[in-house]
Amino acid sequence: MVQYTLAQSPDVILTVPGKDSAKARDKAMDQLIELMESGSLPTDLSDGFGPHQFIEVKEPVLTNTEDEDAITQAVQVLSNLATLKLRVQASRAEAMKIRAQIDTLFTDEVVSEEEIASLKEGFKVLKTYAQANLRYQEARAQAEQARTVLDRALKSEGEKT
């Protein structure tokens, strides 16, 4: 199928079978004459019009670079989420143990210097865990959108109804 339009009326599209050729342009000319005779052509072509004046309407070539970029970004977000999840899981148990020890600072119990030194060392682990956990929570929110992008891209043609 080939489509033609007129410079004077770009909203008028004439579709004929085949490829762009003199024969196809002649068929489009027949359609144009029918439109003129029925009075449904919004343009006056009293100055004359020939088949060579048709403008071929080509389907725009859709570049999916935006979609591909979105998919690439979605995969990167999900990869980041996976890395953060492993990091959080690896340090969670130790961080929770240290967190429980913090409560001893708020009691009237006597605490040894070794326990305080151990607690201070544990603060580094706790800090690392807490920061990784915050990044993980933020990454999860972003990953929801990334998952949606990938789900849309992975749908088969039959599922797009």
DRENTORKOL-3810 file (N, C-alpha, C; in nm, 4 decimals):
REM DRENTORKOL-3810
@n.u->0.0836; n.v->-0.1177; n.w->0.0000; ca.u->0.0000; ca.v->0.0000; ca.w->0.0000; c.u->0.0882; c.v->0.1242; c.w->0.0000
@n.u->0.0432; n.v->0.2212; n.w->-0.0750; ca.u->0.1122; ca.v->0.3497; ca.w->-0.0780; c.u->0.0063; c.v->0.4565; c.w->-0.0530
@n.u->0.0483; n.v->0.5613; n.w->0.0159; ca.u->-0.0446; ca.v->0.6697; ca.w->0.0462; c.u->0.0100; c.v->0.7993; c.w->-0.0112
@n.u->-0.0846; n.v->0.8814; n.w->-0.0603; ca.u->-0.0488; ca.v->1.0109; ca.w->-0.1164; c.u->-0.1327; c.v->1.1191; c.w->-0.0508
@n.u->-0.0787; n.v->1.2394; n.w->-0.0519; ca.u->-0.1527; ca.v->1.3553; ca.w->-0.0058; c.u->-0.1242; c.v->1.4702; c.w->-0.1013
@n.u->-0.1920; n.v->1.5801; n.w->-0.0779; ca.u->-0.1741; ca.v->1.6992; ca.w->-0.1617; c.u->-0.1104; c.v->1.8087; c.w->-0.0774
@n.u->-0.0260; n.v->1.8862; n.w->-0.1368; ca.u->0.0342; ca.v->1.9982; ca.w->-0.0634; c.u->-0.0743; c.v->2.0959; c.w->-0.0193
@n.u->-0.1795; n.v->2.1108; n.w->-0.1013; ca.u->-0.2881; ca.v->2.2032; ca.w->-0.0713; c.u->-0.3785; c.v->2.1507; c.w->0.0407
@n.u->-0.3863; n.v->2.0198; n.w->0.0588; ca.u->-0.4723; ca.v->1.9581; ca.w->0.1609; c.u->-0.4006; c.v->1.8379; c.w->0.2228
@n.u->-0.3097; n.v->1.8633; n.w->0.3137; ca.u->-0.2338; ca.v->1.7514; ca.w->0.3713; c.u->-0.3194; c.v->1.6539; c.w->0.4532
@n.u->-0.4403; n.v->1.6962; n.w->0.4911; ca.u->-0.5276; ca.v->1.6070; ca.w->0.5676; c.u->-0.5963; c.v->1.5041; c.w->0.4784
@n.u->-0.5940; n.v->1.5234; n.w->0.3468; ca.u->-0.6533; ca.v->1.4275; ca.w->0.2526; c.u->-0.5478; c.v->1.3212; c.w->0.2228
@n.u->-0.5827; n.v->1.1964; n.w->0.2537; ca.u->-0.4910; ca.v->1.0847; ca.w->0.2290; c.u->-0.5579; c.v->0.9906; c.w->0.1298
@n.u->-0.4884; n.v->0.9612; n.w->0.0224; ca.u->-0.5370; ca.v->0.8685; ca.w->-0.0799; c.u->-0.4510; c.v->0.7429; c.w->-0.0735
@n.u->-0.5156; n.v->0.6287; n.w->-0.0522; ca.u->-0.4438; ca.v->0.5021; ca.w->-0.0377; c.u->-0.4722; c.v->0.4146; c.w->-0.1581
@n.u->-0.3644; n.v->0.3632; n.w->-0.2174; ca.u->-0.3778; ca.v->0.2734; ca.w->-0.3324; c.u->-0.2863; c.v->0.1529; c.w->-0.3103
@n.u->-0.3253; n.v->0.0385; n.w->-0.3677; ca.u->-0.2407; ca.v->-0.0800; ca.w->-0.3512; c.u->-0.1111; c.v->-0.0674; c.w->-0.4303
@n.u->-0.0097; n.v->-0.1374; n.w->-0.3838; ca.u->0.1175; ca.v->-0.1396; ca.w->-0.4542; c.u->0.2167; c.v->-0.0391; c.w->-0.3995
@n.u->0.3246; n.v->-0.0234; n.w->-0.4783; ca.u->0.4305; ca.v->0.0694; ca.w->-0.4410; c.u->0.4131; c.v->0.1987; c.w->-0.5188
@n.u->0.4932; n.v->0.2990; n.w->-0.4824; ca.u->0.4888; ca.v->0.4263; ca.w->-0.5538; c.u->0.5326; c.v->0.4032; c.w->-0.6983
@n.u->0.4414; n.v->0.4302; n.w->-0.7900; ca.u->0.4703; ca.v->0.4125; ca.w->-0.9327; c.u->0.3755; c.v->0.5023; c.w->-1.0116
@n.u->0.3978; n.v->0.5114; n.w->-1.1388; ca.u->0.3105; ca.v->0.5923; ca.w->-1.2240; c.u->0.1686; c.v->0.5350; c.w->-1.2216
@n.u->0.1580; n.v->0.4029; n.w->-1.2206; ca.u->0.0267; ca.v->0.3379; ca.w->-1.2174; c.u->-0.0449; c.v->0.3692; c.w->-1.0850
@n.u->0.0292; n.v->0.3628; n.w->-0.9739; ca.u->-0.0291; ca.v->0.3928; ca.w->-0.8430; c.u->-0.0730; c.v->0.5390; c.w->-0.8369
@n.u->0.0051; n.v->0.6280; n.w->-0.8934; ca.u->-0.0304; ca.v->0.7703; ca.w->-0.8943; c.u->-0.1549; c.v->0.7940; c.w->-0.9805
@n.u->-0.1680; n.v->0.7189; n.w->-1.0894; ca.u->-0.2881; ca.v->0.7307; ca.w->-1.1730; c.u->-0.4123; c.v->0.6861; c.w->-1.0957
@n.u->-0.3982; n.v->0.5777; n.w->-1.0170; ca.u->-0.5112; ca.v->0.5311; ca.w->-0.9360; c.u->-0.5465; c.v->0.6354; c.w->-0.8298
@n.u->-0.4448; n.v->0.6969; n.w->-0.7717; ca.u->-0.4690; ca.v->0.8022; ca.w->-0.6726; c.u->-0.5364; c.v->0.9215; c.w->-0.7393
@n.u->-0.4990; n.v->0.9488; n.w->-0.8652; ca.u->-0.5606; ca.v->1.0583; ca.w->-0.9396; c.u->-0.7085; c.v->1.0291; c.w->-0.9617
@n.u->-0.7420; n.v->0.9017; n.w->-0.9904; ca.u->-0.8829; ca.v->0.8634; ca.w->-1.0067; c.u->-0.9597; c.v->0.8892; c.w->-0.8772
@n.u->-0.8998; n.v->0.8544; n.w->-0.7647; ca.u->-0.9650; ca.v->0.8796; ca.w->-0.6353; c.u->-0.9828; c.v->1.0287; c.w->-0.6115
@n.u->-0.8833; n.v->1.1067; n.w->-0.6503; ca.u->-0.8896; ca.v->1.2523; ca.w->-0.6331; c.u->-1.0037; c.v->1.3106; c.w->-0.7163
@n.u->-1.0172; n.v->1.2636; n.w->-0.8373; ca.u->-1.1250; ca.v->1.3117; ca.w->-0.9240; c.u->-1.2607; c.v->1.2782; c.w->-0.8633
@n.u->-1.2737; n.v->1.1563; n.w->-0.8088; ca.u->-1.3987; ca.v->1.1178; ca.w->-0.7426; c.u->-1.4308; c.v->1.2125; c.w->-0.6275
@n.u->-1.3268; n.v->1.2462; n.w->-0.5487; ca.u->-1.3471; ca.v->1.3397; ca.w->-0.4371; c.u->-1.3915; c.v->1.4766; c.w->-0.4874
@n.u->-1.3313; n.v->1.5214; n.w->-0.5965; ca.u->-1.3657; ca.v->1.6521; ca.w->-0.6517; c.u->-1.5087; c.v->1.6516; c.w->-0.7044
@n.u->-1.5470; n.v->1.5452; n.w->-0.7731; ca.u->-1.6814; ca.v->1.5365; ca.w->-0.8304; c.u->-1.7886; c.v->1.5259; c.w->-0.7223
@n.u->-1.7541; n.v->1.4594; n.w->-0.6114; ca.u->-1.8529; ca.v->1.4455; ca.w->-0.5030; c.u->-1.8573; c.v->1.5708; c.w->-0.4151
@n.u->-1.7645; n.v->1.6616; n.w->-0.4359; ca.u->-1.7610; ca.v->1.7860; ca.w->-0.3587; c.u->-1.7009; c.v->1.7688; c.w->-0.2198
@n.u->-1.6360; n.v->1.6558; n.w->-0.1943; ca.u->-1.5792; ca.v->1.6344; ca.w->-0.0616; c.u->-1.4309; c.v->1.6691; c.w->-0.0519
@n.u->-1.3759; n.v->1.7320; n.w->-0.1539; ca.u->-1.2365; ca.v->1.7782; ca.w->-0.1484; c.u->-1.2372; c.v->1.9223; c.w->-0.0981
@n.u->-1.1734; n.v->1.9498; n.w->0.0147; ca.u->-1.1791; ca.v->2.0838; ca.w->0.0724; c.u->-1.0953; c.v->2.1874; c.w->-0.0020
@n.u->-1.0250; n.v->2.1470; n.w->-0.1049; ca.u->-0.9360; ca.v->2.2382; ca.w->-0.1756; c.u->-0.9816; c.v->2.2567; c.w->-0.3198
@n.u->-0.9654; n.v->2.3776; n.w->-0.3694; ca.u->-0.9979; ca.v->2.4069; ca.w->-0.5090; c.u->-0.8722; c.v->2.3848; c.w->-0.5923
@n.u->-0.8797; n.v->2.2944; n.w->-0.6870; ca.u->-0.7655; ca.v->2.2661; ca.w->-0.7735; c.u->-0.7927; c.v->2.3160; c.w->-0.9151
@n.u->-0.8529; n.v->2.4342; n.w->-0.9253; ca.u->-0.8900; ca.v->2.4879; ca.w->-1.0565; c.u->-0.7678; c.v->2.5209; c.w->-1.1417
@n.u->-0.6529; n.v->2.5399; n.w->-1.0805; ca.u->-0.5304; ca.v->2.5684; ca.w->-1.1560; c.u->-0.4719; c.v->2.4426; c.w->-1.2174
@n.u->-0.5309; n.v->2.3287; n.w->-1.1873; ca.u->-0.4828; ca.v->2.2028; ca.w->-1.2419; c.u->-0.3999; c.v->2.1259; c.w->-1.1403
@n.u->-0.3969; n.v->1.9960; n.w->-1.1611; ca.u->-0.3221; ca.v->1.9097; ca.w->-1.0712; c.u->-0.2850; c.v->1.7842; c.w->-1.1475
@n.u->-0.1614; n.v->1.7417; n.w->-1.1342; ca.u->-0.1168; ca.v->1.6217; ca.w->-1.2039; c.u->-0.0666; c.v->1.5168; c.w->-1.1065
@n.u->-0.0619; n.v->1.3924; n.w->-1.1502; ca.u->-0.0183; ca.v->1.2837; ca.w->-1.0626; c.u->0.1225; c.v->1.3043; c.w->-1.0058
@n.u->0.2060; n.v->1.3771; n.w->-1.0797; ca.u->0.3430; ca.v->1.4011; ca.w->-1.0323; c.u->0.3464; c.v->1.4953; c.w->-0.9112
@n.u->0.2351; n.v->1.5622; n.w->-0.8836; ca.u->0.2303; ca.v->1.6562; ca.w->-0.7716; c.u->0.1888; c.v->1.5900; c.w->-0.6397
@n.u->0.1508; n.v->1.4631; n.w->-0.6469; ca.u->0.1180; ca.v->1.3932; ca.w->-0.5231; c.u->0.2417; c.v->1.3856; c.w->-0.4345
@n.u->0.2181; n.v->1.3910; n.w->-0.3071; ca.u->0.3266; ca.v->1.3752; ca.w->-0.2092; c.u->0.3051; c.v->1.2397; c.w->-0.1431
@n.u->0.4062; n.v->1.1568; n.w->-0.1524; ca.u->0.3948; ca.v->1.0247; ca.w->-0.0913; c.u->0.4040; c.v->1.0380; c.w->0.0603
@n.u->0.3097; n.v->0.9751; n.w->0.1268; ca.u->0.3088; ca.v->0.9750; ca.w->0.2732; c.u->0.3802; c.v->0.8483; c.w->0.3174
@n.u->0.4905; n.v->0.8678; n.w->0.3831; ca.u->0.5660; ca.v->0.7512; ca.w->0.4303; c.u->0.5397; c.v->0.7332; c.w->0.5784
@n.u->0.5322; n.v->0.6073; n.w->0.6178; ca.u->0.5142; ca.v->0.5762; ca.w->0.7589; c.u->0.6386; c.v->0.6247; c.w->0.8328
@n.u->0.6180; n.v->0.6946; n.w->0.9411; ca.u->0.7351; ca.v->0.7400; ca.w->1.0145; c.u->0.8109; c.v->0.6195; c.w->1.0710
@n.u->0.9404; n.v->0.6271; n.w->1.0597; ca.u->1.0236; ca.v->0.5219; ca.w->1.1152; c.u->1.0346; c.v->0.5504; c.w->1.2648
@n.u->0.9761; n.v->0.4623; n.w->1.3400; ca.u->0.9757; ca.v->0.4831; ca.w->1.4846; c.u->1.1055; c.v->0.4295; c.w->1.5424
@n.u->1.1792; n.v->0.5186; n.w->1.5985; ca.u->1.2999; ca.v->0.4743; ca.w->1.6666; c.u->1.2625; c.v->0.4483; c.w->1.8105
@n.u->1.2946; n.v->0.3348; n.w->1.8541; ca.u->1.2592; ca.v->0.2949; ca.w->1.9885; c.u->1.3716; c.v->0.3238; c.w->2.0873
@n.u->1.4525; n.v->0.4239; n.w->2.0562; ca.u->1.5643; ca.v->0.4519; ca.w->2.1452; c.u->1.5162; c.v->0.4935; c.w->2.2832
@n.u->1.4044; n.v->0.5662; n.w->2.2899; ca.u->1.3526; ca.v->0.6053; ca.w->2.4211; c.u->1.3098; c.v->0.4819; c.w->2.4988
@n.u->1.2406; n.v->0.3899; n.w->2.4312; ca.u->1.1983; ca.v->0.2667; ca.w->2.4964; c.u->1.3194; c.v->0.1834; c.w->2.5370
@n.u->1.4178; n.v->0.1756; n.w->2.4478; ca.u->1.5376; ca.v->0.0977; ca.w->2.4786; c.u->1.6139; c.v->0.1593; c.w->2.5951
@n.u->1.6207; n.v->0.2918; n.w->2.5990; ca.u->1.6870; ca.v->0.3591; ca.w->2.7108; c.u->1.6127; c.v->0.3322; c.w->2.8408
@n.u->1.4800; n.v->0.3337; n.w->2.8343; ca.u->1.3999; ca.v->0.3072; ca.w->2.9540; c.u->1.4220; c.v->0.1643; c.w->3.0027
@n.u->1.4338; n.v->0.0708; n.w->2.9105; ca.u->1.4581; ca.v->-0.0685; ca.w->2.9475; c.u->1.5964; c.v->-0.0833; c.w->3.0091
@n.u->1.6958; n.v->-0.0219; n.w->2.9473; ca.u->1.8321; ca.v->-0.0272; ca.w->3.0015; c.u->1.8364; c.v->0.0314; c.w->3.1413
@n.u->1.7721; n.v->0.1442; n.w->3.1588; ca.u->1.7692; ca.v->0.2079; ca.w->3.2899; c.u->1.6948; c.v->0.1198; c.w->3.3907
@n.u->1.5861; n.v->0.0579; n.w->3.3482; ca.u->1.5092; ca.v->-0.0297; ca.w->3.4376; c.u->1.5951; c.v->-0.1471; c.w->3.4847
@n.u->1.6702; n.v->-0.2051; n.w->3.3931; ca.u->1.7570; ca.v->-0.3174; ca.w->3.4303; c.u->1.8653; c.v->-0.2709; c.w->3.5273
@n.u->1.9205; n.v->-0.1527; n.w->3.5056; ca.u->2.0221; ca.v->-0.1006; ca.w->3.5965; c.u->1.9641; c.v->-0.0770; c.w->3.7361
@n.u->1.8419; n.v->-0.0241; n.w->3.7419; ca.u->1.7762; ca.v->-0.0003; ca.w->3.8708; c.u->1.7540; c.v->-0.1321; c.w->3.9438
@n.u->1.7089; n.v->-0.2343; n.w->3.8713; ca.u->1.6851; ca.v->-0.3644; ca.w->3.9335; c.u->1.8163; c.v->-0.4305; c.w->3.9774
@n.u->1.9209; n.v->-0.4127; n.w->3.8988; ca.u->2.0519; ca.v->-0.4660; ca.w->3.9366; c.u->2.1020; c.v->-0.3987; c.w->4.0642
@n.u->2.0833; n.v->-0.2675; n.w->4.0714; ca.u->2.1217; ca.v->-0.1932; ca.w->4.1913; c.u->2.0420; c.v->-0.2431; c.w->4.3125
@n.u->1.9136; n.v->-0.2680; n.w->4.2928; ca.u->1.8294; ca.v->-0.3200; ca.w->4.4008; c.u->1.8821; c.v->-0.4551; c.w->4.4498
@n.u->1.9187; n.v->-0.5413; n.w->4.3580; ca.u->1.9699; ca.v->-0.6733; ca.w->4.3952; c.u->2.0985; c.v->-0.6611; c.w->4.4766
@n.u->2.1883; n.v->-0.5729; n.w->4.4350; ca.u->2.3138; ca.v->-0.5521; ca.w->4.5077; c.u->2.2875; c.v->-0.4985; c.w->4.6476
@n.u->2.1986; n.v->-0.4000; n.w->4.6566; ca.u->2.1667; ca.v->-0.3423; ca.w->4.7876; c.u->2.0987; c.v->-0.4449; c.w->4.8783
@n.u->2.0139; n.v->-0.5277; n.w->4.8214; ca.u->1.9458; ca.v->-0.6299; ca.w->4.9017; c.u->2.0479; c.v->-0.7256; c.w->4.9624
@n.u->2.1444; n.v->-0.7692; n.w->4.8833; ca.u->2.2490; ca.v->-0.8583; ca.w->4.9356; c.u->2.3288; c.v->-0.7900; c.w->5.0463
@n.u->2.3631; n.v->-0.6646; n.w->5.0258; ca.u->2.4407; ca.v->-0.5893; ca.w->5.1236; c.u->2.3629; c.v->-0.5755; c.w->5.2546
@n.u->2.2341; n.v->-0.5447; n.w->5.2452; ca.u->2.1500; ca.v->-0.5293; ca.w->5.3639; c.u->2.1361; c.v->-0.6627; c.w->5.4367
@n.u->2.1113; n.v->-0.7692; n.w->5.3600; ca.u->2.0955; ca.v->-0.9010; ca.w->5.4223; c.u->2.2222; c.v->-0.9454; c.w->5.4943
@n.u->2.3368; n.v->-0.9156; n.w->5.4346; ca.u->2.4634; ca.v->-0.9605; ca.w->5.4920; c.u->2.4934; c.v->-0.8931; c.w->5.6255
@n.u->2.4514; n.v->-0.7693; n.w->5.6431; ca.u->2.4874; ca.v->-0.6968; ca.w->5.7650; c.u->2.3722; c.v->-0.6848; c.w->5.8648
@n.u->2.2552; n.v->-0.7316; n.w->5.8302; ca.u->2.1379; ca.v->-0.7147; ca.w->5.9161; c.u->2.1531; c.v->-0.7808; c.w->6.0531
@n.u->2.1911; n.v->-0.9066; n.w->6.0573; ca.u->2.1976; ca.v->-0.9796; ca.w->6.1844; c.u->2.2935; c.v->-0.9115; c.w->6.2822
@n.u->2.4111; n.v->-0.8769; n.w->6.2346; ca.u->2.5096; ca.v->-0.8120; ca.w->6.3215; c.u->2.4602; c.v->-0.6740; c.w->6.3654
@n.u->2.3987; n.v->-0.6002; n.w->6.2751; ca.u->2.3485; ca.v->-0.4659; ca.w->6.3085; c.u->2.2383; c.v->-0.4748; c.w->6.4133
@n.u->2.1512; n.v->-0.5734; n.w->6.4028; ca.u->2.0437; ca.v->-0.5878; ca.w->6.5010; c.u->2.0984; c.v->-0.6264; c.w->6.6388
@n.u->2.2058; n.v->-0.7038; n.w->6.6411; ca.u->2.2702; ca.v->-0.7405; ca.w->6.7671; c.u->2.3261; c.v->-0.6145; c.w->6.8347
@n.u->2.3884; n.v->-0.5296; n.w->6.7548; ca.u->2.4451; ca.v->-0.4043; ca.w->6.8073; c.u->2.3327; c.v->-0.3110; c.w->6.8513
@n.u->2.2268; n.v->-0.3091; n.w->6.7754; ca.u->2.1129; ca.v->-0.2241; ca.w->6.8109; c.u->2.0572; c.v->-0.2622; c.w->6.9474
@n.u->2.0512; n.v->-0.3902; n.w->6.9750; ca.u->2.0021; ca.v->-0.4362; ca.w->7.1053; c.u->2.0952; c.v->-0.3912; c.w->7.2181
@n.u->2.2242; n.v->-0.3813; n.w->7.1900; ca.u->2.3212; ca.v->-0.3392; ca.w->7.2914; c.u->2.3082; c.v->-0.1902; c.w->7.3237
@n.u->2.2553; n.v->-0.1131; n.w->7.2307; ca.u->2.2399; ca.v->0.0316; ca.w->7.2531; c.u->2.1504; c.v->0.0577; c.w->7.3735
@n.u->2.0530; n.v->-0.0276; n.w->7.3948; ca.u->1.9604; ca.v->-0.0093; ca.w->7.5062; c.u->2.0324; c.v->-0.0072; c.w->7.6405
@n.u->2.1484; n.v->-0.0737; n.w->7.6497; ca.u->2.2228; ca.v->-0.0732; ca.w->7.7774; c.u->2.2728; c.v->0.0668; c.w->7.8123
@n.u->2.2868; n.v->0.1539; n.w->7.7125; ca.u->2.3300; ca.v->0.2911; ca.w->7.7395; c.u->2.2224; c.v->0.3714; c.w->7.8112
@n.u->2.0999; n.v->0.3265; n.w->7.8035; ca.u->1.9881; ca.v->0.4006; ca.w->7.8622; c.u->1.9391; c.v->0.3410; c.w->7.9950
@n.u->2.0165; n.v->0.2514; n.w->8.0484; ca.u->1.9811; ca.v->0.1932; ca.w->8.1775; c.u->2.0791; c.v->0.2423; c.w->8.2832
@n.u->2.0492; n.v->0.2102; n.w->8.4073; ca.u->2.1384; ca.v->0.2479; ca.w->8.5173; c.u->2.2401; c.v->0.1395; c.w->8.5456
@n.u->2.2428; n.v->0.0359; n.w->8.4633; ca.u->2.3374; ca.v->-0.0734; ca.w->8.4816; c.u->2.4791; c.v->-0.0246; c.w->8.4543
@n.u->2.5722; n.v->-0.0861; n.w->8.5216; ca.u->2.7131; ca.v->-0.0556; ca.w->8.5003; c.u->2.7571; c.v->-0.1265; c.w->8.3722
@n.u->2.8289; n.v->-0.0519; n.w->8.2889; ca.u->2.8776; ca.v->-0.1051; ca.w->8.1623; c.u->3.0291; c.v->-0.0955; c.w->8.1633
@n.u->3.0959; n.v->-0.2022; n.w->8.1222; ca.u->3.2429; ca.v->-0.2028; ca.w->8.1231; c.u->3.2977; c.v->-0.1236; c.w->8.0049
@n.u->3.4249; n.v->-0.0880; n.w->8.0180; ca.u->3.4918; ca.v->-0.0147; ca.w->7.9089; c.u->3.4988; c.v->-0.1009; c.w->7.7837
@n.u->3.5175; n.v->-0.2310; n.w->7.8006; ca.u->3.5238; ca.v->-0.3228; ca.w->7.6857; c.u->3.3891; c.v->-0.3250; c.w->7.6123
@n.u->3.2788; n.v->-0.3255; n.w->7.6894; ca.u->3.1458; ca.v->-0.3255; ca.w->7.6271; c.u->3.1225; c.v->-0.1958; c.w->7.5501
@n.u->3.1670; n.v->-0.0831; n.w->7.6082; ca.u->3.1536; ca.v->0.0465; ca.w->7.5391; c.u->3.2407; c.v->0.0483; c.w->7.4137
@n.u->3.3636; n.v->-0.0013; n.w->7.4239; ca.u->3.4536; ca.v->-0.0048; ca.w->7.3073; c.u->3.3942; c.v->-0.0929; c.w->7.1977
@n.u->3.3387; n.v->-0.2067; n.w->7.2399; ca.u->3.2755; ca.v->-0.2967; ca.w->7.1436; c.u->3.1556; c.v->-0.2282; c.w->7.0786
@n.u->3.0800; n.v->-0.1569; n.w->7.1590; ca.u->2.9623; ca.v->-0.0858; ca.w->7.1088; c.u->3.0033; c.v->0.0220; c.w->7.0089
@n.u->3.1097; n.v->0.0955; n.w->7.0414; ca.u->3.1577; ca.v->0.2012; ca.w->6.9502; c.u->3.2034; c.v->0.1421; c.w->6.8171
@n.u->3.2702; n.v->0.0275; n.w->6.8233; ca.u->3.3097; ca.v->-0.0395; ca.w->6.6991; c.u->3.1855; c.v->-0.0842; c.w->6.6218
@n.u->3.0865; n.v->-0.1280; n.w->6.6934; ca.u->2.9630; ca.v->-0.1739; ca.w->6.6324; c.u->2.8844; c.v->-0.0620; c.w->6.5657
@n.u->2.9040; n.v->0.0609; n.w->6.6126; ca.u->2.8340; ca.v->0.1747; ca.w->6.5515; c.u->2.8663; c.v->0.1866; c.w->6.4025
@n.u->2.9888; n.v->0.1519; n.w->6.3660; ca.u->3.0281; ca.v->0.1578; ca.w->6.2243; c.u->2.9442; c.v->0.0592; c.w->6.1429
@n.u->2.9303; n.v->-0.0618; n.w->6.1982; ca.u->2.8494; ca.v->-0.1637; ca.w->6.1301; c.u->2.7046; c.v->-0.1171; c.w->6.1234
@n.u->2.6556; n.v->-0.0628; n.w->6.2344; ca.u->2.5183; ca.v->-0.0145; ca.w->6.2406; c.u->2.4938; c.v->0.0979; c.w->6.1404
@n.u->2.5899; n.v->0.1887; n.w->6.1333; ca.u->2.5786; ca.v->0.3000; ca.w->6.0389; c.u->2.5762; c.v->0.2484; c.w->5.8948
@n.u->2.6675; n.v->0.1589; n.w->5.8646; ca.u->2.6745; ca.v->0.1025; ca.w->5.7294; c.u->2.5438; c.v->0.0315; c.w->5.6934
@n.u->2.4921; n.v->-0.0470; n.w->5.7879; ca.u->2.3667; ca.v->-0.1172; ca.w->5.7643; c.u->2.2513; c.v->-0.0183; c.w->5.7440
@n.u->2.2423; n.v->0.0796; n.w->5.8323; ca.u->2.1311; ca.v->0.1754; ca.w->5.8253; c.u->2.1338; c.v->0.2523; c.w->5.6932
@n.u->2.2528; n.v->0.2945; n.w->5.6504; ca.u->2.2626; ca.v->0.3674; ca.w->5.5229; c.u->2.2263; c.v->0.2772; c.w->5.4058
@n.u->2.2761; n.v->0.1535; n.w->5.4085; ca.u->2.2439; ca.v->0.0596; ca.w->5.3009; c.u->2.0947; c.v->0.0295; c.w->5.3000
@n.u->2.0346; n.v->0.0181; n.w->5.4176; ca.u->1.8918; ca.v->-0.0101; ca.w->5.4260; c.u->1.8098; c.v->0.1063; c.w->5.3695
@n.u->1.8504; n.v->0.2304; n.w->5.3996; ca.u->1.7810; ca.v->0.3472; ca.w->5.3428; c.u->1.7914; c.v->0.3472; c.w->5.1901
@n.u->1.9128; n.v->0.3221; n.w->5.1396; ca.u->1.9313; ca.v->0.3174; ca.w->4.9935; c.u->1.8484; c.v->0.2047; c.w->4.9328
@n.u->1.8412; n.v->0.0919; n.w->5.0043; ca.u->1.7611; ca.v->-0.0208; ca.w->4.9570; c.u->1.6136; c.v->0.0162; c.w->4.9505
@n.u->1.5623; n.v->0.0839; n.w->5.0515; ca.u->1.4211; ca.v->0.1244; ca.w->5.0524; c.u->1.3915; c.v->0.2209; c.w->4.9372
@n.u->1.4827; n.v->0.3161; n.w->4.9131; ca.u->1.4657; ca.v->0.4096; ca.w->4.8013; c.u->1.4716; c.v->0.3345; c.w->4.6677
@n.u->1.5656; n.v->0.2408; n.w->4.6590; ca.u->1.5818; ca.v->0.1642; ca.w->4.5356; c.u->1.4583; c.v->0.0782; c.w->4.5091
@n.u->1.3960; n.v->0.0274; n.w->4.6129; ca.u->1.2748; ca.v->-0.0525; ca.w->4.5950; c.u->1.1631; c.v->0.0298; c.w->4.5332
@n.u->1.1501; n.v->0.1537; n.w->4.5791; ca.u->1.0472; ca.v->0.2416; ca.w->4.5224; c.u->1.0730; c.v->0.2646; c.w->4.3734
@n.u->1.1984; n.v->0.2900; n.w->4.3387; ca.u->1.2328; ca.v->0.3101; ca.w->4.1973; c.u->1.2158; c.v->0.1799; c.w->4.1184
@n.u->1.2472; n.v->0.0690; n.w->4.1823; ca.u->1.2412; ca.v->-0.0601; ca.w->4.1141; c.u->1.0979; c.v->-0.0990; c.w->4.0791
@n.u->1.0007; n.v->-0.0499; n.w->4.1533; ca.u->0.8608; ca.v->-0.0769; ca.w->4.1188; c.u->0.8306; c.v->-0.0210; c.w->3.9799
@n.u->0.8772; n.v->0.1002; n.w->3.9549; ca.u->0.8564; ca.v->0.1606; ca.w->3.8225; c.u->0.9355; c.v->0.0844; c.w->3.7169
@n.u->1.0577; n.v->0.0445; n.w->3.7521; ca.u->1.1408; ca.v->-0.0303; ca.w->3.6576; c.u->1.0747; c.v->-0.1629; c.w->3.6218
@n.u->1.0160; n.v->-0.2274; n.w->3.7203; ca.u->0.9478; ca.v->-0.3549; ca.w->3.6960; c.u->0.8300; c.v->-0.3347; c.w->3.6012
@n.u->0.7581; n.v->-0.2243; n.w->3.6179; ca.u->0.6454; ca.v->-0.1932; ca.w->3.5302; c.u->0.6933; c.v->-0.1726; c.w->3.3864
@n.u->0.8045; n.v->-0.0997; n.w->3.3704; ca.u->0.8616; ca.v->-0.0763; ca.w->3.2366; c.u->0.8970; c.v->-0.2100; c.w->3.1713
@n.u->0.9626; n.v->-0.2977; n.w->3.2462; ca.u->1.0010; ca.v->-0.4274; ca.w->3.1901; c.u->0.8798; c.v->-0.5152; c.w->3.1618
@n.u->0.7806; n.v->-0.5135; n.w->3.2499; ca.u->0.6596; ca.v->-0.5919; ca.w->3.2253; c.u->0.5933; c.v->-0.5498; c.w->3.0955
@n.u->0.5875; n.v->-0.4172; n.w->3.0720; ca.u->0.5281; ca.v->-0.3665; ca.w->2.9478; c.u->0.6091; c.v->-0.4122; c.w->2.8273
@n.u->0.7410; n.v->-0.4080; n.w->2.8397; ca.u->0.8281; ca.v->-0.4451; ca.w->2.7274; c.u->0.8268; c.v->-0.5955; c.w->2.7015
@n.u->0.7975; n.v->-0.6740; n.w->2.8039; ca.u->0.8001; ca.v->-0.8189; ca.w->2.7891; c.u->0.6676; c.v->-0.8784; c.w->2.7435
@n.u->0.5624; n.v->-0.7970; n.w->2.7421; ca.u->0.4332; ca.v->-0.8490; ca.w->2.6973; c.u->0.4433; c.v->-0.8910; c.w->2.5517
@n.u->0.3818; n.v->-1.0036; n.w->2.5213; ca.u->0.3827; ca.v->-1.0472; ca.w->2.3816; c.u->0.2727; c.v->-0.9716; c.w->2.3066
@n.u->0.2785; n.v->-0.9760; n.w->2.1787; ca.u->0.1828; ca.v->-0.9049; ca.w->2.0925; c.u->0.0408; c.v->-0.9448; c.w->2.1251
@n.u->0.0166; n.v->-1.0708; n.w->2.1540; ca.u->-0.1180; ca.v->-1.1192; ca.w->2.1838; c.u->-0.1738; c.v->-1.0677; c.w->2.3151
@n.u->-0.0873; n.v->-1.0254; n.w->2.4065; ca.u->-0.1309; ca.v->-0.9782; ca.w->2.5367; c.u->-0.1629; c.v->-0.8300; c.w->2.5383
@n.u->-0.1349; n.v->-0.7576; n.w->2.4323; ca.u->-0.1482; ca.v->-0.6112; ca.w->2.4315; c.u->-0.2888; c.v->-0.5623; c.w->2.4017
@n.u->-0.3879; n.v->-0.6352; n.w->2.4299; ca.u->-0.5241; ca.v->-0.5931; ca.w->2.3983; c.u->-0.5780; c.v->-0.4898; c.w->2.4908
END
